[in-house]
Amino acid sequence: MNGKSGHAKGSSYGKRCLHALRGNDIVSGLPFIRVVAMQLDSHQQSASARLTLVFAAACGLIVANLYYAQPLVAPISHALGIAPGLAGLVVTLTQVGYGLGLILIVPLADILENRKLVLCLVAACTAALVAAAFAPSAPVFLAAAMAIGLSAVSVQVLVPFAAHLAPDAMRGRAVGNVMSGLLLGIMLARPASSFIASLWGWHAVFGVSSAIMVLVGLALARMLPERVPAHSMDYGAVLASMWHLLRTVPALRRRGAYHACLFGAFSLFWTTVPLLLAGPAFQLGQRGIALFALAGVAGAVAAPIAGLDPVGANITSTIA
């Protein structure tokens, strides 16, 4: 039955082609060929747009795990008996894990099949979130926090993955959309975690996020194609190549220094401000801190404007 159906469809398509090209008049067939090409191109763009949307949502939801704990430092440290002087570890260890992941795990994308790598990292992130939600003591929670940071580097595999899958004409737009999703995840993570904590407590923040990660993993498993790296370098060579780039590309060193300072200031501000807002000076609850954190969403609005800097973003970087 399927064979007959396929044959019938093929015959119908062939008849339309023959009809368009009847009398060996090639010119008369060109409009039909153009219509078919336009339909195929439209279908390809639609599929790419859907996949880009999935990439953007996944990146935003995954990267948010790095920032959920920032407005929750006070309740987490109080519940787990962490001394005030060490409360910053609740956030710091997540960022340390993320930094280690950038250096040690992301390079694996040039060696291992990317779909499998992403799914393994999402599964690891889910397990770490469950451990954080049910952590009975400070050491368990802090270990889970570092594991969350390590596994959240899957976003840095997904961004170039999205660029690879997008058609050449849509590659810049696809990467921009994925990065917008990532930025929204960063900016909305703090108000979202504060609102959830105000309703059900800080444990629920990590529990809800672990459930979301299960859904993200299922969506990626369904939609991601396989991608095997084109070259076969060993792990040591890939790590050495990063050091080589750092030594030989001055622009990379400058940009790295800029962003190290910017991210350091960003992390310092959002780690300490919730403690100040919850203290005796302001006495804000989690909902008040959540409203304050919404101001950070302005960064997601400013990012596309910064990308329009005709001087190559130098002016924008200098102002920042």
C-alpha positions in Angstrom: 0.0 0.0 0.0 2.8 2.4 0.9 4.7 1.5 -2.2 1.7 2.2 -4.4 1.0 5.4 -2.6 4.6 6.5 -3.0 4.5 5.5 -6.7 1.3 7.4 -7.2 2.8 10.5 -5.6 6.0 10.2 -7.7 3.9 9.7 -10.8 1.8 12.8 -10.1 5.0 14.9 -9.4 6.5 13.6 -12.6 3.4 14.4 -14.6 3.4 18.0 -13.3 7.1 18.3 -14.3 6.5 16.9 -17.7 3.5 19.2 -18.1 5.6 22.2 -17.1 8.3 21.2 -19.5 6.0 20.0 -22.3 7.2 20.3 -25.8 10.9 20.5 -24.6 10.2 24.2 -23.8 12.6 24.7 -21.0 11.6 28.3 -20.5 8.0 27.3 -19.7 9.2 25.0 -17.0 11.2 27.6 -15.2 8.3 29.2 -13.2 7.3 25.8 -11.9 10.9 25.0 -10.9 11.1 28.4 -9.1 7.9 27.7 -7.2 9.2 24.3 -6.1 12.5 25.8 -5.0 10.7 28.6 -3.1 8.5 26.0 -1.3 11.5 23.9 -0.3 13.4 27.0 0.9 10.3 28.2 2.9 10.0 24.7 4.5 13.7 24.7 5.4 13.4 28.2 7.0 10.3 27.2 9.0 12.0 24.0 10.3 15.1 26.0 11.2 13.0 28.7 13.0 11.3 26.0 15.1 14.6 24.4 16.0 16.1 27.8 16.9 13.1 28.4 19.2 13.8 25.1 21.0 17.5 26.0 21.3 16.7 29.5 22.7 14.2 28.1 25.3 16.6 25.3 26.3 19.6 27.7 26.7 17.5 30.1 28.8 16.1 27.3 31.1 19.5 25.6 31.5 21.5 28.8 32.2 18.9 30.0 34.7 20.2 27.2 37.0 23.3 29.2 37.6 21.4 32.1 39.1 18.5 30.7 41.0 20.5 30.6 44.3 21.6 34.3 44.1 18.6 35.8 45.8 18.2 32.8 48.1 21.6 33.0 49.9 20.1 34.1 53.2 17.4 31.4 53.5 19.7 28.6 52.2 22.6 29.5 54.5 20.2 29.9 57.5 18.5 26.5 56.8 21.8 24.6 56.3 23.7 26.3 59.1 26.3 28.1 56.9 28.2 30.8 58.7 27.5 34.4 57.4 31.1 34.7 56.3 30.8 31.6 54.1 27.3 32.3 52.8 28.8 33.5 49.5 29.8 29.9 48.7 26.2 29.1 47.9 26.7 31.2 44.7 30.4 31.1 44.3 30.8 27.3 43.9 28.2 27.2 41.2 30.2 29.8 39.2 33.4 27.9 39.9 31.9 24.8 38.6 30.7 26.6 35.5 34.2 28.0 34.9 35.8 24.6 35.2 33.2 23.2 32.8 34.0 25.9 30.2 37.7 24.8 30.4 37.3 21.0 30.8 33.9 20.0 29.4 33.0 22.3 26.5 36.2 21.3 24.5 34.7 17.8 24.4 32.2 19.2 21.8 35.2 19.1 19.3 35.7 15.4 20.1 32.4 13.7 21.0 29.1 13.5 19.2 27.3 16.7 20.3 23.7 15.4 20.7 24.9 12.7 23.2 27.1 15.2 25.0 24.3 17.7 25.5 21.8 15.1 26.7 24.4 13.7 29.2 25.0 17.2 30.6 21.2 17.9 30.9 20.8 14.6 32.7 23.7 15.4 35.1 22.2 18.9 35.7 18.8 17.3 36.6 20.5 14.9 39.1 22.4 17.8 40.7 19.2 19.9 41.0 17.5 17.0 42.7 20.4 16.7 45.1 20.3 20.4 45.9 16.5 20.3 46.5 16.8 17.5 49.1 20.2 18.4 50.5 20.3 17.5 54.2 23.5 19.4 55.0 25.7 22.2 53.8 28.4 20.0 52.2 25.8 18.1 50.2 24.2 21.3 48.9 27.6 22.9 48.1 28.7 19.8 46.2 25.4 19.8 44.3 25.8 23.6 43.5 29.2 22.9 41.9 27.8 20.1 39.9 25.0 22.3 38.7 27.6 24.8 37.4 29.7 22.0 35.7 26.7 20.6 33.9 25.1 23.9 32.9 27.9 24.4 30.3 25.7 22.5 27.9 24.5 25.9 26.8 28.0 26.6 25.4 27.6 23.4 23.3 24.1 24.3 22.1 25.0 27.8 20.8 27.6 26.6 18.2 25.3 23.6 17.5 22.5 26.0 16.6 24.9 28.0 14.3 25.9 24.7 12.6 22.4 23.7 11.9 21.1 27.0 10.6 21.2 27.8 6.9 24.0 30.2 5.9 21.6 33.0 5.2 20.0 32.7 8.7 23.0 31.8 10.8 23.5 35.2 12.3 19.8 35.6 13.1 19.7 32.1 14.6 22.7 32.7 17.0 21.2 36.1 18.0 17.9 34.5 18.9 19.5 31.7 20.9 21.6 34.3 22.8 18.5 36.3 23.5 16.9 33.2 25.1 20.1 32.7 27.1 20.1 36.3 28.3 16.4 36.1 29.3 17.2 33.0 31.3 19.9 34.8 33.2 17.8 37.9 33.9 14.5 36.1 34.8 16.1 33.4 37.0 16.4 35.7 40.1 12.9 37.0 40.2 11.5 33.6 39.3 13.4 31.9 42.1 12.4 34.6 44.6 8.7 34.3 43.7 8.8 30.5 44.0 10.6 30.6 47.3 8.1 33.1 48.7 5.3 30.6 48.0 6.8 27.2 48.7 10.4 27.7 50.1 13.8 27.5 48.5 13.7 23.7 48.2 10.9 24.0 45.7 13.1 26.2 43.4 15.5 23.4 42.7 12.7 20.8 42.6 10.7 22.7 40.0 13.9 23.3 37.9 14.8 19.6 38.0 11.3 18.8 36.5 11.8 21.5 33.9 15.2 19.9 33.0 13.5 16.6 32.4 11.2 18.3 29.9 14.1 20.1 28.3 16.0 16.8 27.9 13.0 15.1 26.3 12.5 17.9 23.9 16.2 18.0 22.9 16.3 14.2 22.5 13.3 14.4 20.1 14.5 17.3 18.0 18.4 17.4 18.0 20.0 15.6 15.1 23.4 13.9 15.5 26.5 16.0 14.9 29.9 14.4 14.8 32.9 16.7 14.8 34.6 16.9 11.4 38.1 16.5 12.8 39.6 14.0 15.3 41.8 15.7 17.8 42.6 14.2 21.1 41.6 15.9 24.3 45.0 17.1 25.2 45.5 18.7 21.8 42.1 20.5 22.1 43.1 21.9 25.5 46.5 23.0 24.2 44.9 24.7 21.2 43.0 27.0 23.6 46.2 28.1 25.2 47.7 28.7 21.8 44.8 31.0 20.8 45.1 32.9 24.1 48.8 33.5 23.4 48.5 34.5 19.7 45.2 36.5 19.5 45.5 39.8 21.3 41.8 40.6 20.8 40.9 37.4 22.6 43.0 38.5 25.6 41.4 41.9 25.7 37.8 40.6 25.4 38.5 38.0 28.0 39.8 40.6 30.4 36.8 42.9 29.8 34.3 40.2 30.4 36.1 38.8 33.4 35.8 42.2 35.1 32.2 42.7 33.9 31.1 39.2 35.1 33.0 39.6 38.4 31.2 42.8 39.1 27.9 41.3 38.0 28.3 38.3 40.3 29.5 40.4 43.3 26.5 42.7 43.0 23.8 40.0 42.7 25.4 37.9 45.5 25.5 40.6 48.1 22.5 42.7 47.3 19.9 40.1 48.3 21.6 39.8 51.7 21.4 43.6 52.1 17.8 43.8 50.9 16.7 41.1 53.4 18.6 42.7 56.2 17.5 45.2 58.8 18.2 48.2 56.5 15.4 47.2 54.0 13.7 44.2 55.5 12.4 43.0 52.1 10.9 39.5 51.7 11.5 37.2 48.8 8.7 38.9 46.7 10.3 42.3 47.3 13.7 41.0 46.2 12.0 39.4 43.2 10.7 42.8 42.1 14.1 44.4 42.6 15.7 41.6 40.5 13.3 42.4 37.6 15.4 45.5 37.0 18.1 43.1 35.6 15.8 42.2 32.7 17.0 45.6 31.2 20.2 43.8 30.2 18.3 41.5 27.8 16.7 44.7 26.2 20.1 46.4 25.9 21.9 43.5 24.3 20.4 43.7 20.8 21.0 47.5 20.9 24.6 46.9 21.7 24.9 44.6 18.7 23.9 47.5 16.4 27.1 49.4 17.3 28.6 50.2 13.8 32.1 50.6 15.3 32.3 46.9 16.2 30.9 47.3 19.7 34.0 49.2 20.9 32.1 52.2 22.1 29.5 50.0 23.8 32.2 48.0 25.5 34.0 51.2 26.7 30.8 52.6 28.2 30.1 49.3 30.0 
